[in-house]
Amino acid sequence: MLDRKQSPTLFSVLNHWCERDPNKVALVDLFAKVQISYGDLGRKILEFSRCLKAQGVDHESRVAVYFSEHATECLALFYAINQLGALWIPINPKSTEEEFSQLMTLSHASHLVSDTLPPLWSEMLNQGIGFVGMPLETCPEDLEPDPNPYPDPGSTVGILYTSGTTGLPKGVIHSHRSMIGWITAFVYSHRWQADDRILNPYPLYHMGGIGFSLAGLSIGATVYLSGPFDPRGILEALIRHQITSMIAVPTMWTALMAHLPQPFSASEVMPQLKKLSATSAPLPQAVEDNLRKFWPLADLYVLYCATEAFFTARRPEDRPRHPRSVGQSAYGMDISIRDDHGQIVPSGQPGLVYTRGISLCEDYSKESQVPDGTFIAEGWFTCHDVGYLDEEGFLYLLDRSRDLIKTGGESVSSLEVEEVILRHAKVQEAAVIGVPDAHWGQRVHAVVKLIPGESLSTEELLAFLRRHLSGFKMPKTVQWVDELPKSSVGKVLKRTLKERAPANL
């Protein structure tokens, strides 16, 4: 029997490729214009581990990582920190001083590794927090032993902080076991291969940046990291580097398609791009239709995943019969739909979407404010999304429970209304929220961004919507904006929209 401490860990999975194919390019930082082979990546990880050990990092350490550049070194650091049995806490380099201080406090960080820490923030580090600047200096050659390639697979590798409904970030705890489960569920559901050249536009303080990068490295592929999202730069990279697979949120795909040269022929300009993936937010029908129009020969995957777990995947062959589904349960995962009391509901009936399996995080950090019913018996977990399963086990998302609009005694899915608004040829982006209303309880409120150069009146938009929506689903008010507020990975911030919504329109 395999000893538990010899079970796979993040570094042991990567090290297979460092030894088997050391000269192959592992990572390419498009922003910094540097690349590193698998062999050099493995050596850098072990060197970083020795350097961190010399700085006092050990198995009890919590290491905050604050990087604005140097993506390849940032990923090497994650592996190196874990090799010492320590855990990492990625911090958004665009954080305000208040947000930075909050995360350092919430995470109980013992060390901070940074390439560009603002000087004024160094005052926060005078309470016993060890600061490690980059680049790391040469380590003592006599510092032995080398880091153990087989730390306990149940030990924590990192805490990723996500925005919570309460306003305080929730700390998602992943171990070697759950992180390997997350990337395994992704790879098997998504069919990445060692010969893929994968472009990952997510930042490295986000689960997309970390998880998708580790997934590519776990199978020996070449992963391209784009740095700050730039549609023109990404289009250039897709062509120059003959990228075979790209994964992005729907708003990134929308921005990318808005910058395509016209006329555009994928078979002539980028024939090698064969796998497109949309994740992290529901894929509107209009965006999917455009992706299929511009890349008709590419395989389109729709993925439903979160920092906490990888839920489902819709493969290309599933689309004809299940076009609006987000797919079936991912590899190694189970899905169930339950009511507010945790009881399973019949097929076709909506409820909270629960999952369990190999990708599920270990827990939330102690200070996190977790809604009731998030974890229930027998290992089930929910992000509080609402959906239903059909008789074949395909999942259909209706909305986030907090984004369902209760108006005049009816429940309205904001996603459904957004889908219809985005069908209008002049609309580029839209978000629908519920805002307080003295008569209806909540009213359906649409926030709309037009394609640059286009014009559309509220009356024209509503006339279009009436042809497709029941009366109770119709927006009562429309707000026109130049930009929608988004997170750093392009997800629309509906909480911000609710805060900014005018009281009366």
Stockholm file with secondary structure:
# STOCKHOLM 1.0

chainA/1-505         MLDRKQSPTLFSVLNHWCERDPNKVALVDLFAKVQISYGDLGRKILEFSRCLKAQGVDHESRVAVYFSEHATECLALFYAINQLGALWIPINPKSTEEEFSQLMTLSHASHLVSDTLPPLWSEMLNQGIGFVGMPLETCPEDLEPDPNPYPDPGSTVGILYTSGTTGLPKGVIHSHRSMIGWITAFVYSHRWQADDRILNPYPLYHMGGIGFSLAGLSIGATVYLSGPFDPRGILEALIRHQITSMIAVPTMWTALMAHLPQPFSASEVMPQLKKLSATSAPLPQAVEDNLRKFWPLADLYVLYCATEAFFTARRPEDRPRHPRSVGQSAYGMDISIRDDHGQIVPSGQPGLVYTRGISLCEDYSKESQVPDGTFIAEGWFTCHDVGYLDEEGFLYLLDRSRDLIKTGGESVSSLEVEEVILRHAKVQEAAVIGVPDAHWGQRVHAVVKLIPGESLSTEELLAFLRRHLSGFKMPKTVQWVDELPKSSVGKVLKRTLKERAPANL
#=GR chainA/1-505 SS CCCGGGSCCHHHHHHHHHHHSTTSEEEEETTTTEEEEHHHHHHHHHHHHHHHHHTTCCTTCEEEEECSSCHHHHHHHHHHHHHTTCEEEEECTTCCHHHHHHHHHHHTCSEEEESSCCGGGGGGGCSSCEEEESSCCCCCTTCCSCCCSCCCTTSEEEEEEECCTTSSCEEEEEEHHHHHHHHHHHHHHHTCCTTCEEEECSCTTSHHHHHHHHHHHHTTCEEEECCSCCHHHHHHHHHHTTCCEEEECHHHHHHHHHTCCSSCCHHHHCTTCCEEEECSSCCCHHHHHHHHHHSTTSEEEEEEECSSCEEEEECGGGTTTCTTCCCEECTTEEEEEECTTSCBCCTTCCEEEEEEETTCCSEECTTCCCCTTSEEGGGEEEEEEEEEECTTCCEEEEEEGGGCEEETTEEECHHHHHHHHTTSTTEEEEEEEEEEETTTEEEEEEEEEECTTCCCCHHHHHHHHHTTSCGGGSCSEEEECSCCCBCTTSCBCHHHHHHHCCSCC
#=GC SS_cons         CCCGGGSCCHHHHHHHHHHHSTTSEEEEETTTTEEEEHHHHHHHHHHHHHHHHHTTCCTTCEEEEECSSCHHHHHHHHHHHHHTTCEEEEECTTCCHHHHHHHHHHHTCSEEEESSCCGGGGGGGCSSCEEEESSCCCCCTTCCSCCCSCCCTTSEEEEEEECCTTSSCEEEEEEHHHHHHHHHHHHHHHTCCTTCEEEECSCTTSHHHHHHHHHHHHTTCEEEECCSCCHHHHHHHHHHTTCCEEEECHHHHHHHHHTCCSSCCHHHHCTTCCEEEECSSCCCHHHHHHHHHHSTTSEEEEEEECSSCEEEEECGGGTTTCTTCCCEECTTEEEEEECTTSCBCCTTCCEEEEEEETTCCSEECTTCCCCTTSEEGGGEEEEEEEEEECTTCCEEEEEEGGGCEEETTEEECHHHHHHHHTTSTTEEEEEEEEEEETTTEEEEEEEEEECTTCCCCHHHHHHHHHTTSCGGGSCSEEEECSCCCBCTTSCBCHHHHHHHCCSCC
//
